[in-house]
Amino acid sequence: MAYSFKESSTFPGSLTNLNPGDVILCTGKSKKKFDPIGDNVQSVTESNYVHAALYLGEDNIVEAVTGHGVQKKNLKSFLEKYNHCVVLRRSEAWTPERVNMLSIFVNKLILNGAKYNLSGALKLGKTLTSDEAIKRKIDLLLKIFPGNDDSKDMFCSQLVAMCFIITGYIGDSAKEYFNPTETAPIKLAHDRAYGDFLGYIWIKKLYQVPDDDELYHYM
């Protein structure tokens, strides 16, 4: 599949093809006009990177989204929703055995009907912000969407972090530090356990990544 990319000078040639296990972070809002979750993530993290997904191979990604829960999606249709995305890669994490474990885990989540962990995303937002107005807004949303604490439900960056844990790259001794329920999308970019910054990818024609992007310093 053809997509445009701008690579980090540290890893030339790395984005010609994506690898299973690559983390994809998405900037800004998708084309949805009403996106309270994206707004919430952007407010509490002070970051434009509001969504995360994991590349599975064969032009498919896995993500957790409101309204659909955990789902597989074609890479092209996924990228079309965003101006640009960032790719992180931790090559040694994704041995053939772990890639197979990843596939089994993702398929099991989908088969079991894993939903979007809305209450978990909201609670994470509340812990990340010191703004009392935002906290009150989150409390109101939690009253409307209390959630059911189902362990199989995931928000986007929680899902990505869980994939690293379930497949064994992040071991038992590190689970507390890498708590998936405390992992926001932008945290994935700043923790090298999830991968090195490879660069940007996008679909839109004639698009250029702005050089004031918050992750551009990794280039």
PyMOL commands that place a pseudoatom at each C-alpha (Angstrom):
pseudoatom trace, name=CA, resn=MET, resi=1, chain=A, elem=C, hetatm=0, pos=[0.000, 0.000, 0.000]
pseudoatom trace, name=CA, resn=ALA, resi=2, chain=A, elem=C, hetatm=0, pos=[1.341, 3.427, -0.926]
pseudoatom trace, name=CA, resn=TYR, resi=3, chain=A, elem=C, hetatm=0, pos=[1.644, 6.032, 1.783]
pseudoatom trace, name=CA, resn=SER, resi=4, chain=A, elem=C, hetatm=0, pos=[3.923, 9.015, 2.229]
pseudoatom trace, name=CA, resn=PHE, resi=5, chain=A, elem=C, hetatm=0, pos=[6.507, 9.127, 4.970]
pseudoatom trace, name=CA, resn=LYS, resi=6, chain=A, elem=C, hetatm=0, pos=[9.228, 11.268, 6.487]
pseudoatom trace, name=CA, resn=GLU, resi=7, chain=A, elem=C, hetatm=0, pos=[11.877, 9.273, 8.294]
pseudoatom trace, name=CA, resn=SER, resi=8, chain=A, elem=C, hetatm=0, pos=[14.037, 10.054, 11.277]
pseudoatom trace, name=CA, resn=SER, resi=9, chain=A, elem=C, hetatm=0, pos=[17.674, 10.531, 10.277]
pseudoatom trace, name=CA, resn=THR, resi=10, chain=A, elem=C, hetatm=0, pos=[18.560, 7.933, 12.930]
pseudoatom trace, name=CA, resn=PHE, resi=11, chain=A, elem=C, hetatm=0, pos=[16.628, 5.144, 11.170]
pseudoatom trace, name=CA, resn=PRO, resi=12, chain=A, elem=C, hetatm=0, pos=[16.819, 5.692, 7.392]
pseudoatom trace, name=CA, resn=GLY, resi=13, chain=A, elem=C, hetatm=0, pos=[14.895, 3.168, 5.315]
pseudoatom trace, name=CA, resn=SER, resi=14, chain=A, elem=C, hetatm=0, pos=[12.822, 2.009, 8.259]
pseudoatom trace, name=CA, resn=LEU, resi=15, chain=A, elem=C, hetatm=0, pos=[9.428, 3.178, 7.024]
pseudoatom trace, name=CA, resn=THR, resi=16, chain=A, elem=C, hetatm=0, pos=[9.463, 1.588, 3.584]
pseudoatom trace, name=CA, resn=ASN, resi=17, chain=A, elem=C, hetatm=0, pos=[7.467, -1.211, 5.197]
pseudoatom trace, name=CA, resn=LEU, resi=18, chain=A, elem=C, hetatm=0, pos=[5.758, -1.352, 8.562]
pseudoatom trace, name=CA, resn=ASN, resi=19, chain=A, elem=C, hetatm=0, pos=[6.489, -4.317, 10.827]
pseudoatom trace, name=CA, resn=PRO, resi=20, chain=A, elem=C, hetatm=0, pos=[4.115, -6.226, 13.107]
pseudoatom trace, name=CA, resn=GLY, resi=21, chain=A, elem=C, hetatm=0, pos=[4.230, -4.622, 16.537]
pseudoatom trace, name=CA, resn=ASP, resi=22, chain=A, elem=C, hetatm=0, pos=[4.894, -1.091, 15.263]
pseudoatom trace, name=CA, resn=VAL, resi=23, chain=A, elem=C, hetatm=0, pos=[3.073, 1.454, 17.417]
pseudoatom trace, name=CA, resn=ILE, resi=24, chain=A, elem=C, hetatm=0, pos=[1.125, 4.118, 15.525]
pseudoatom trace, name=CA, resn=LEU, resi=25, chain=A, elem=C, hetatm=0, pos=[0.243, 7.414, 17.213]
pseudoatom trace, name=CA, resn=CYS, resi=26, chain=A, elem=C, hetatm=0, pos=[-2.263, 9.764, 15.615]
pseudoatom trace, name=CA, resn=THR, resi=27, chain=A, elem=C, hetatm=0, pos=[-2.325, 13.513, 15.892]
pseudoatom trace, name=CA, resn=GLY, resi=28, chain=A, elem=C, hetatm=0, pos=[-5.329, 15.768, 16.168]
pseudoatom trace, name=CA, resn=LYS, resi=29, chain=A, elem=C, hetatm=0, pos=[-8.960, 14.837, 15.793]
pseudoatom trace, name=CA, resn=SER, resi=30, chain=A, elem=C, hetatm=0, pos=[-10.274, 12.342, 13.340]
pseudoatom trace, name=CA, resn=LYS, resi=31, chain=A, elem=C, hetatm=0, pos=[-12.957, 13.455, 10.907]
pseudoatom trace, name=CA, resn=LYS, resi=32, chain=A, elem=C, hetatm=0, pos=[-15.647, 12.913, 13.525]
pseudoatom trace, name=CA, resn=LYS, resi=33, chain=A, elem=C, hetatm=0, pos=[-17.297, 16.263, 14.248]
pseudoatom trace, name=CA, resn=PHE, resi=34, chain=A, elem=C, hetatm=0, pos=[-18.152, 15.250, 17.812]
pseudoatom trace, name=CA, resn=ASP, resi=35, chain=A, elem=C, hetatm=0, pos=[-15.201, 13.700, 19.632]
pseudoatom trace, name=CA, resn=PRO, resi=36, chain=A, elem=C, hetatm=0, pos=[-15.438, 14.193, 23.429]
pseudoatom trace, name=CA, resn=ILE, resi=37, chain=A, elem=C, hetatm=0, pos=[-12.848, 11.510, 24.119]
pseudoatom trace, name=CA, resn=GLY, resi=38, chain=A, elem=C, hetatm=0, pos=[-10.308, 13.072, 21.772]
pseudoatom trace, name=CA, resn=ASP, resi=39, chain=A, elem=C, hetatm=0, pos=[-11.050, 16.447, 23.320]
pseudoatom trace, name=CA, resn=ASN, resi=40, chain=A, elem=C, hetatm=0, pos=[-10.572, 14.997, 26.800]
pseudoatom trace, name=CA, resn=VAL, resi=41, chain=A, elem=C, hetatm=0, pos=[-7.249, 13.340, 25.919]
pseudoatom trace, name=CA, resn=GLN, resi=42, chain=A, elem=C, hetatm=0, pos=[-5.996, 16.518, 24.295]
pseudoatom trace, name=CA, resn=SER, resi=43, chain=A, elem=C, hetatm=0, pos=[-6.986, 18.631, 27.304]
pseudoatom trace, name=CA, resn=VAL, resi=44, chain=A, elem=C, hetatm=0, pos=[-5.485, 16.483, 30.051]
pseudoatom trace, name=CA, resn=THR, resi=45, chain=A, elem=C, hetatm=0, pos=[-2.266, 15.435, 28.289]
pseudoatom trace, name=CA, resn=GLU, resi=46, chain=A, elem=C, hetatm=0, pos=[-1.677, 18.811, 26.583]
pseudoatom trace, name=CA, resn=SER, resi=47, chain=A, elem=C, hetatm=0, pos=[-0.767, 16.800, 23.508]
pseudoatom trace, name=CA, resn=ASN, resi=48, chain=A, elem=C, hetatm=0, pos=[-2.201, 16.639, 20.007]
pseudoatom trace, name=CA, resn=TYR, resi=49, chain=A, elem=C, hetatm=0, pos=[-1.569, 12.888, 19.935]
pseudoatom trace, name=CA, resn=VAL, resi=50, chain=A, elem=C, hetatm=0, pos=[-4.931, 11.512, 20.992]
pseudoatom trace, name=CA, resn=HIS, resi=51, chain=A, elem=C, hetatm=0, pos=[-5.054, 7.986, 19.565]
pseudoatom trace, name=CA, resn=ALA, resi=52, chain=A, elem=C, hetatm=0, pos=[-2.830, 4.903, 19.430]
pseudoatom trace, name=CA, resn=ALA, resi=53, chain=A, elem=C, hetatm=0, pos=[-2.938, 1.656, 17.474]
pseudoatom trace, name=CA, resn=LEU, resi=54, chain=A, elem=C, hetatm=0, pos=[-0.687, -1.319, 16.766]
pseudoatom trace, name=CA, resn=TYR, resi=55, chain=A, elem=C, hetatm=0, pos=[0.273, -2.646, 13.345]
pseudoatom trace, name=CA, resn=LEU, resi=56, chain=A, elem=C, hetatm=0, pos=[-0.508, -6.363, 12.933]
pseudoatom trace, name=CA, resn=GLY, resi=57, chain=A, elem=C, hetatm=0, pos=[0.923, -6.988, 9.476]
pseudoatom trace, name=CA, resn=GLU, resi=58, chain=A, elem=C, hetatm=0, pos=[-0.753, -7.581, 6.105]
pseudoatom trace, name=CA, resn=ASP, resi=59, chain=A, elem=C, hetatm=0, pos=[-1.952, -3.942, 6.020]
pseudoatom trace, name=CA, resn=ASN, resi=60, chain=A, elem=C, hetatm=0, pos=[-4.030, -4.302, 9.196]
pseudoatom trace, name=CA, resn=ILE, resi=61, chain=A, elem=C, hetatm=0, pos=[-3.938, -2.491, 12.528]
pseudoatom trace, name=CA, resn=VAL, resi=62, chain=A, elem=C, hetatm=0, pos=[-5.736, -3.098, 15.805]
pseudoatom trace, name=CA, resn=GLU, resi=63, chain=A, elem=C, hetatm=0, pos=[-7.284, -0.261, 17.762]
pseudoatom trace, name=CA, resn=ALA, resi=64, chain=A, elem=C, hetatm=0, pos=[-9.874, 0.414, 20.449]
pseudoatom trace, name=CA, resn=VAL, resi=65, chain=A, elem=C, hetatm=0, pos=[-12.437, 3.068, 19.575]
pseudoatom trace, name=CA, resn=THR, resi=66, chain=A, elem=C, hetatm=0, pos=[-15.723, 4.325, 20.965]
pseudoatom trace, name=CA, resn=GLY, resi=67, chain=A, elem=C, hetatm=0, pos=[-18.757, 2.744, 19.354]
pseudoatom trace, name=CA, resn=HIS, resi=68, chain=A, elem=C, hetatm=0, pos=[-16.837, -0.283, 18.053]
pseudoatom trace, name=CA, resn=GLY, resi=69, chain=A, elem=C, hetatm=0, pos=[-14.531, -1.429, 20.841]
pseudoatom trace, name=CA, resn=VAL, resi=70, chain=A, elem=C, hetatm=0, pos=[-11.450, -3.436, 19.891]
pseudoatom trace, name=CA, resn=GLN, resi=71, chain=A, elem=C, hetatm=0, pos=[-11.313, -3.898, 16.127]
pseudoatom trace, name=CA, resn=LYS, resi=72, chain=A, elem=C, hetatm=0, pos=[-9.026, -4.635, 13.216]
pseudoatom trace, name=CA, resn=LYS, resi=73, chain=A, elem=C, hetatm=0, pos=[-8.892, -2.067, 10.454]
pseudoatom trace, name=CA, resn=ASN, resi=74, chain=A, elem=C, hetatm=0, pos=[-7.201, -1.705, 7.088]
pseudoatom trace, name=CA, resn=LEU, resi=75, chain=A, elem=C, hetatm=0, pos=[-4.167, 0.568, 7.390]
pseudoatom trace, name=CA, resn=LYS, resi=76, chain=A, elem=C, hetatm=0, pos=[-5.183, 2.835, 4.498]
pseudoatom trace, name=CA, resn=SER, resi=77, chain=A, elem=C, hetatm=0, pos=[-8.664, 3.522, 5.833]
pseudoatom trace, name=CA, resn=PHE, resi=78, chain=A, elem=C, hetatm=0, pos=[-7.162, 4.055, 9.291]
pseudoatom trace, name=CA, resn=LEU, resi=79, chain=A, elem=C, hetatm=0, pos=[-4.597, 6.610, 8.080]
pseudoatom trace, name=CA, resn=GLU, resi=80, chain=A, elem=C, hetatm=0, pos=[-7.208, 8.474, 6.036]
pseudoatom trace, name=CA, resn=LYS, resi=81, chain=A, elem=C, hetatm=0, pos=[-8.843, 9.673, 9.272]
pseudoatom trace, name=CA, resn=TYR, resi=82, chain=A, elem=C, hetatm=0, pos=[-5.806, 11.677, 10.402]
pseudoatom trace, name=CA, resn=ASN, resi=83, chain=A, elem=C, hetatm=0, pos=[-3.488, 14.351, 9.073]
pseudoatom trace, name=CA, resn=HIS, resi=84, chain=A, elem=C, hetatm=0, pos=[-0.427, 12.336, 9.987]
pseudoatom trace, name=CA, resn=CYS, resi=85, chain=A, elem=C, hetatm=0, pos=[0.720, 9.595, 12.329]
pseudoatom trace, name=CA, resn=VAL, resi=86, chain=A, elem=C, hetatm=0, pos=[3.976, 8.695, 14.076]
pseudoatom trace, name=CA, resn=VAL, resi=87, chain=A, elem=C, hetatm=0, pos=[5.532, 5.226, 13.991]
pseudoatom trace, name=CA, resn=LEU, resi=88, chain=A, elem=C, hetatm=0, pos=[7.474, 3.707, 16.908]
pseudoatom trace, name=CA, resn=ARG, resi=89, chain=A, elem=C, hetatm=0, pos=[9.363, 0.424, 16.604]
pseudoatom trace, name=CA, resn=ARG, resi=90, chain=A, elem=C, hetatm=0, pos=[10.901, -1.913, 19.182]
pseudoatom trace, name=CA, resn=SER, resi=91, chain=A, elem=C, hetatm=0, pos=[12.225, -4.541, 16.797]
pseudoatom trace, name=CA, resn=GLU, resi=92, chain=A, elem=C, hetatm=0, pos=[13.623, -6.998, 19.345]
pseudoatom trace, name=CA, resn=ALA, resi=93, chain=A, elem=C, hetatm=0, pos=[10.229, -7.204, 21.063]
pseudoatom trace, name=CA, resn=TRP, resi=94, chain=A, elem=C, hetatm=0, pos=[8.451, -8.801, 18.131]
pseudoatom trace, name=CA, resn=THR, resi=95, chain=A, elem=C, hetatm=0, pos=[9.910, -12.224, 17.534]
pseudoatom trace, name=CA, resn=PRO, resi=96, chain=A, elem=C, hetatm=0, pos=[7.815, -14.587, 15.369]
pseudoatom trace, name=CA, resn=GLU, resi=97, chain=A, elem=C, hetatm=0, pos=[6.549, -16.242, 18.562]
pseudoatom trace, name=CA, resn=ARG, resi=98, chain=A, elem=C, hetatm=0, pos=[5.398, -12.920, 20.028]
pseudoatom trace, name=CA, resn=VAL, resi=99, chain=A, elem=C, hetatm=0, pos=[3.780, -11.865, 16.753]
pseudoatom trace, name=CA, resn=ASN, resi=100, chain=A, elem=C, hetatm=0, pos=[1.805, -15.106, 16.848]
pseudoatom trace, name=CA, resn=MET, resi=101, chain=A, elem=C, hetatm=0, pos=[0.839, -14.465, 20.488]
pseudoatom trace, name=CA, resn=LEU, resi=102, chain=A, elem=C, hetatm=0, pos=[-0.238, -10.962, 19.509]
pseudoatom trace, name=CA, resn=SER, resi=103, chain=A, elem=C, hetatm=0, pos=[-2.531, -12.324, 16.801]
pseudoatom trace, name=CA, resn=ILE, resi=104, chain=A, elem=C, hetatm=0, pos=[-4.087, -14.812, 19.222]
pseudoatom trace, name=CA, resn=PHE, resi=105, chain=A, elem=C, hetatm=0, pos=[-4.634, -12.129, 21.876]
pseudoatom trace, name=CA, resn=VAL, resi=106, chain=A, elem=C, hetatm=0, pos=[-6.218, -9.655, 19.454]
pseudoatom trace, name=CA, resn=ASN, resi=107, chain=A, elem=C, hetatm=0, pos=[-8.489, -12.286, 17.913]
pseudoatom trace, name=CA, resn=LYS, resi=108, chain=A, elem=C, hetatm=0, pos=[-9.611, -13.394, 21.378]
pseudoatom trace, name=CA, resn=LEU, resi=109, chain=A, elem=C, hetatm=0, pos=[-10.461, -9.816, 22.389]
pseudoatom trace, name=CA, resn=ILE, resi=110, chain=A, elem=C, hetatm=0, pos=[-12.535, -9.337, 19.245]
pseudoatom trace, name=CA, resn=LEU, resi=111, chain=A, elem=C, hetatm=0, pos=[-14.228, -12.745, 19.584]
pseudoatom trace, name=CA, resn=ASN, resi=112, chain=A, elem=C, hetatm=0, pos=[-15.151, -11.917, 23.200]
pseudoatom trace, name=CA, resn=GLY, resi=113, chain=A, elem=C, hetatm=0, pos=[-16.611, -8.575, 22.185]
pseudoatom trace, name=CA, resn=ALA, resi=114, chain=A, elem=C, hetatm=0, pos=[-14.128, -6.325, 23.981]
pseudoatom trace, name=CA, resn=LYS, resi=115, chain=A, elem=C, hetatm=0, pos=[-15.618, -2.825, 24.176]
pseudoatom trace, name=CA, resn=TYR, resi=116, chain=A, elem=C, hetatm=0, pos=[-14.010, 0.582, 24.486]
pseudoatom trace, name=CA, resn=ASN, resi=117, chain=A, elem=C, hetatm=0, pos=[-13.045, 1.256, 28.110]
pseudoatom trace, name=CA, resn=LEU, resi=118, chain=A, elem=C, hetatm=0, pos=[-14.664, 4.672, 28.286]
pseudoatom trace, name=CA, resn=SER, resi=119, chain=A, elem=C, hetatm=0, pos=[-14.719, 4.958, 32.069]
pseudoatom trace, name=CA, resn=GLY, resi=120, chain=A, elem=C, hetatm=0, pos=[-11.051, 3.909, 32.193]
pseudoatom trace, name=CA, resn=ALA, resi=121, chain=A, elem=C, hetatm=0, pos=[-10.093, 6.600, 29.692]
pseudoatom trace, name=CA, resn=LEU, resi=122, chain=A, elem=C, hetatm=0, pos=[-12.002, 9.211, 31.669]
pseudoatom trace, name=CA, resn=LYS, resi=123, chain=A, elem=C, hetatm=0, pos=[-10.478, 8.130, 34.989]
pseudoatom trace, name=CA, resn=LEU, resi=124, chain=A, elem=C, hetatm=0, pos=[-6.995, 8.302, 33.470]
pseudoatom trace, name=CA, resn=GLY, resi=125, chain=A, elem=C, hetatm=0, pos=[-7.774, 11.817, 32.303]
pseudoatom trace, name=CA, resn=LYS, resi=126, chain=A, elem=C, hetatm=0, pos=[-8.793, 12.818, 35.799]
pseudoatom trace, name=CA, resn=THR, resi=127, chain=A, elem=C, hetatm=0, pos=[-5.494, 11.600, 37.267]
pseudoatom trace, name=CA, resn=LEU, resi=128, chain=A, elem=C, hetatm=0, pos=[-3.457, 13.456, 34.646]
pseudoatom trace, name=CA, resn=THR, resi=129, chain=A, elem=C, hetatm=0, pos=[-4.997, 16.912, 35.044]
pseudoatom trace, name=CA, resn=SER, resi=130, chain=A, elem=C, hetatm=0, pos=[-4.786, 19.484, 37.809]
pseudoatom trace, name=CA, resn=ASP, resi=131, chain=A, elem=C, hetatm=0, pos=[-7.450, 21.662, 36.172]
pseudoatom trace, name=CA, resn=GLU, resi=132, chain=A, elem=C, hetatm=0, pos=[-10.503, 21.587, 38.453]
pseudoatom trace, name=CA, resn=ALA, resi=133, chain=A, elem=C, hetatm=0, pos=[-12.863, 22.579, 35.639]
pseudoatom trace, name=CA, resn=ILE, resi=134, chain=A, elem=C, hetatm=0, pos=[-11.705, 19.615, 33.557]
pseudoatom trace, name=CA, resn=LYS, resi=135, chain=A, elem=C, hetatm=0, pos=[-12.044, 17.311, 36.587]
pseudoatom trace, name=CA, resn=ARG, resi=136, chain=A, elem=C, hetatm=0, pos=[-15.646, 18.436, 37.081]
pseudoatom trace, name=CA, resn=LYS, resi=137, chain=A, elem=C, hetatm=0, pos=[-16.363, 17.824, 33.409]
pseudoatom trace, name=CA, resn=ILE, resi=138, chain=A, elem=C, hetatm=0, pos=[-14.891, 14.314, 33.699]
pseudoatom trace, name=CA, resn=ASP, resi=139, chain=A, elem=C, hetatm=0, pos=[-16.945, 13.606, 36.830]
pseudoatom trace, name=CA, resn=LEU, resi=140, chain=A, elem=C, hetatm=0, pos=[-20.070, 14.556, 34.907]
pseudoatom trace, name=CA, resn=LEU, resi=141, chain=A, elem=C, hetatm=0, pos=[-19.137, 12.237, 32.039]
pseudoatom trace, name=CA, resn=LEU, resi=142, chain=A, elem=C, hetatm=0, pos=[-18.443, 9.413, 34.516]
pseudoatom trace, name=CA, resn=LYS, resi=143, chain=A, elem=C, hetatm=0, pos=[-21.953, 9.786, 35.895]
pseudoatom trace, name=CA, resn=ILE, resi=144, chain=A, elem=C, hetatm=0, pos=[-23.286, 9.397, 32.369]
pseudoatom trace, name=CA, resn=PHE, resi=145, chain=A, elem=C, hetatm=0, pos=[-20.841, 6.606, 31.420]
pseudoatom trace, name=CA, resn=PRO, resi=146, chain=A, elem=C, hetatm=0, pos=[-19.962, 4.786, 34.675]
pseudoatom trace, name=CA, resn=GLY, resi=147, chain=A, elem=C, hetatm=0, pos=[-18.552, 1.722, 32.926]
pseudoatom trace, name=CA, resn=ASN, resi=148, chain=A, elem=C, hetatm=0, pos=[-18.615, -1.859, 34.164]
pseudoatom trace, name=CA, resn=ASP, resi=149, chain=A, elem=C, hetatm=0, pos=[-14.935, -2.514, 35.015]
pseudoatom trace, name=CA, resn=ASP, resi=150, chain=A, elem=C, hetatm=0, pos=[-14.804, -5.407, 32.551]
pseudoatom trace, name=CA, resn=SER, resi=151, chain=A, elem=C, hetatm=0, pos=[-11.150, -6.456, 32.358]
pseudoatom trace, name=CA, resn=LYS, resi=152, chain=A, elem=C, hetatm=0, pos=[-11.366, -7.268, 28.640]
pseudoatom trace, name=CA, resn=ASP, resi=153, chain=A, elem=C, hetatm=0, pos=[-12.449, -3.728, 27.684]
pseudoatom trace, name=CA, resn=MET, resi=154, chain=A, elem=C, hetatm=0, pos=[-9.677, -1.358, 26.551]
pseudoatom trace, name=CA, resn=PHE, resi=155, chain=A, elem=C, hetatm=0, pos=[-9.058, 2.235, 25.600]
pseudoatom trace, name=CA, resn=CYS, resi=156, chain=A, elem=C, hetatm=0, pos=[-6.591, 2.790, 22.772]
pseudoatom trace, name=CA, resn=SER, resi=157, chain=A, elem=C, hetatm=0, pos=[-3.243, 3.197, 24.538]
pseudoatom trace, name=CA, resn=GLN, resi=158, chain=A, elem=C, hetatm=0, pos=[-4.257, 0.678, 27.207]
pseudoatom trace, name=CA, resn=LEU, resi=159, chain=A, elem=C, hetatm=0, pos=[-4.668, -1.874, 24.405]
pseudoatom trace, name=CA, resn=VAL, resi=160, chain=A, elem=C, hetatm=0, pos=[-1.219, -1.118, 22.973]
pseudoatom trace, name=CA, resn=ALA, resi=161, chain=A, elem=C, hetatm=0, pos=[0.449, -1.426, 26.375]
pseudoatom trace, name=CA, resn=MET, resi=162, chain=A, elem=C, hetatm=0, pos=[-1.414, -4.671, 27.077]
pseudoatom trace, name=CA, resn=CYS, resi=163, chain=A, elem=C, hetatm=0, pos=[-0.130, -6.164, 23.827]
pseudoatom trace, name=CA, resn=PHE, resi=164, chain=A, elem=C, hetatm=0, pos=[3.457, -5.647, 25.031]
pseudoatom trace, name=CA, resn=ILE, resi=165, chain=A, elem=C, hetatm=0, pos=[2.607, -7.263, 28.388]
pseudoatom trace, name=CA, resn=ILE, resi=166, chain=A, elem=C, hetatm=0, pos=[0.513, -10.208, 27.183]
pseudoatom trace, name=CA, resn=THR, resi=167, chain=A, elem=C, hetatm=0, pos=[3.163, -11.225, 24.649]
pseudoatom trace, name=CA, resn=GLY, resi=168, chain=A, elem=C, hetatm=0, pos=[5.832, -11.141, 27.365]
pseudoatom trace, name=CA, resn=TYR, resi=169, chain=A, elem=C, hetatm=0, pos=[8.115, -8.311, 26.225]
pseudoatom trace, name=CA, resn=ILE, resi=170, chain=A, elem=C, hetatm=0, pos=[7.202, -6.342, 29.339]
pseudoatom trace, name=CA, resn=GLY, resi=171, chain=A, elem=C, hetatm=0, pos=[7.645, -8.892, 32.124]
pseudoatom trace, name=CA, resn=ASP, resi=172, chain=A, elem=C, hetatm=0, pos=[5.777, -9.432, 35.379]
pseudoatom trace, name=CA, resn=SER, resi=173, chain=A, elem=C, hetatm=0, pos=[8.289, -7.420, 37.415]
pseudoatom trace, name=CA, resn=ALA, resi=174, chain=A, elem=C, hetatm=0, pos=[7.656, -4.322, 35.289]
pseudoatom trace, name=CA, resn=LYS, resi=175, chain=A, elem=C, hetatm=0, pos=[3.857, -4.531, 35.032]
pseudoatom trace, name=CA, resn=GLU, resi=176, chain=A, elem=C, hetatm=0, pos=[3.276, -2.053, 37.851]
pseudoatom trace, name=CA, resn=TYR, resi=177, chain=A, elem=C, hetatm=0, pos=[5.480, 0.586, 36.243]
pseudoatom trace, name=CA, resn=PHE, resi=178, chain=A, elem=C, hetatm=0, pos=[3.970, 0.002, 32.788]
pseudoatom trace, name=CA, resn=ASN, resi=179, chain=A, elem=C, hetatm=0, pos=[0.383, -0.004, 34.068]
pseudoatom trace, name=CA, resn=PRO, resi=180, chain=A, elem=C, hetatm=0, pos=[-1.795, -0.022, 30.914]
pseudoatom trace, name=CA, resn=THR, resi=181, chain=A, elem=C, hetatm=0, pos=[-4.642, 1.814, 32.657]
pseudoatom trace, name=CA, resn=GLU, resi=182, chain=A, elem=C, hetatm=0, pos=[-2.241, 4.705, 33.355]
pseudoatom trace, name=CA, resn=THR, resi=183, chain=A, elem=C, hetatm=0, pos=[-0.868, 4.918, 29.822]
pseudoatom trace, name=CA, resn=ALA, resi=184, chain=A, elem=C, hetatm=0, pos=[-1.926, 7.843, 27.633]
pseudoatom trace, name=CA, resn=PRO, resi=185, chain=A, elem=C, hetatm=0, pos=[-1.114, 7.867, 23.897]
pseudoatom trace, name=CA, resn=ILE, resi=186, chain=A, elem=C, hetatm=0, pos=[1.677, 10.439, 24.209]
pseudoatom trace, name=CA, resn=LYS, resi=187, chain=A, elem=C, hetatm=0, pos=[3.316, 8.409, 27.005]
pseudoatom trace, name=CA, resn=LEU, resi=188, chain=A, elem=C, hetatm=0, pos=[3.995, 5.668, 24.454]
pseudoatom trace, name=CA, resn=ALA, resi=189, chain=A, elem=C, hetatm=0, pos=[6.120, 8.108, 22.452]
pseudoatom trace, name=CA, resn=HIS, resi=190, chain=A, elem=C, hetatm=0, pos=[8.248, 9.112, 25.432]
pseudoatom trace, name=CA, resn=ASP, resi=191, chain=A, elem=C, hetatm=0, pos=[8.935, 5.619, 26.776]
pseudoatom trace, name=CA, resn=ARG, resi=192, chain=A, elem=C, hetatm=0, pos=[11.438, 3.700, 24.668]
pseudoatom trace, name=CA, resn=ALA, resi=193, chain=A, elem=C, hetatm=0, pos=[10.063, 0.365, 25.860]
pseudoatom trace, name=CA, resn=TYR, resi=194, chain=A, elem=C, hetatm=0, pos=[7.392, 0.844, 23.200]
pseudoatom trace, name=CA, resn=GLY, resi=195, chain=A, elem=C, hetatm=0, pos=[9.813, 1.734, 20.447]
pseudoatom trace, name=CA, resn=ASP, resi=196, chain=A, elem=C, hetatm=0, pos=[12.146, 4.248, 18.870]
pseudoatom trace, name=CA, resn=PHE, resi=197, chain=A, elem=C, hetatm=0, pos=[10.731, 7.141, 16.874]
pseudoatom trace, name=CA, resn=LEU, resi=198, chain=A, elem=C, hetatm=0, pos=[10.979, 6.186, 13.187]
pseudoatom trace, name=CA, resn=GLY, resi=199, chain=A, elem=C, hetatm=0, pos=[9.172, 9.151, 11.641]
pseudoatom trace, name=CA, resn=TYR, resi=200, chain=A, elem=C, hetatm=0, pos=[5.815, 10.165, 10.201]
pseudoatom trace, name=CA, resn=ILE, resi=201, chain=A, elem=C, hetatm=0, pos=[3.389, 8.530, 7.784]
pseudoatom trace, name=CA, resn=TRP, resi=202, chain=A, elem=C, hetatm=0, pos=[0.310, 9.953, 6.065]
pseudoatom trace, name=CA, resn=ILE, resi=203, chain=A, elem=C, hetatm=0, pos=[-2.084, 9.444, 3.164]
pseudoatom trace, name=CA, resn=LYS, resi=204, chain=A, elem=C, hetatm=0, pos=[-3.237, 12.941, 2.213]
pseudoatom trace, name=CA, resn=LYS, resi=205, chain=A, elem=C, hetatm=0, pos=[-1.723, 14.209, -1.019]
pseudoatom trace, name=CA, resn=LEU, resi=206, chain=A, elem=C, hetatm=0, pos=[0.498, 17.315, -0.934]
pseudoatom trace, name=CA, resn=TYR, resi=207, chain=A, elem=C, hetatm=0, pos=[0.574, 17.167, 2.856]
pseudoatom trace, name=CA, resn=GLN, resi=208, chain=A, elem=C, hetatm=0, pos=[3.624, 18.239, 4.852]
pseudoatom trace, name=CA, resn=VAL, resi=209, chain=A, elem=C, hetatm=0, pos=[4.213, 17.518, 8.527]
pseudoatom trace, name=CA, resn=PRO, resi=210, chain=A, elem=C, hetatm=0, pos=[4.515, 20.876, 10.308]
pseudoatom trace, name=CA, resn=ASP, resi=211, chain=A, elem=C, hetatm=0, pos=[7.968, 21.416, 11.769]
pseudoatom trace, name=CA, resn=ASP, resi=212, chain=A, elem=C, hetatm=0, pos=[6.418, 22.665, 14.998]
pseudoatom trace, name=CA, resn=ASP, resi=213, chain=A, elem=C, hetatm=0, pos=[4.896, 19.228, 15.675]
pseudoatom trace, name=CA, resn=GLU, resi=214, chain=A, elem=C, hetatm=0, pos=[5.597, 18.295, 19.297]
pseudoatom trace, name=CA, resn=LEU, resi=215, chain=A, elem=C, hetatm=0, pos=[7.565, 15.161, 18.331]
pseudoatom trace, name=CA, resn=TYR, resi=216, chain=A, elem=C, hetatm=0, pos=[9.527, 16.750, 15.489]
pseudoatom trace, name=CA, resn=HIS, resi=217, chain=A, elem=C, hetatm=0, pos=[12.627, 17.100, 17.703]
pseudoatom trace, name=CA, resn=TYR, resi=218, chain=A, elem=C, hetatm=0, pos=[13.081, 13.321, 17.407]
pseudoatom trace, name=CA, resn=MET, resi=219, chain=A, elem=C, hetatm=0, pos=[13.764, 13.745, 13.678]
for i in range(1, 219): cmd.bond("trace and resi %d" % i, "trace and resi %d" % (i + 1))
show_as sticks, trace
zoom trace
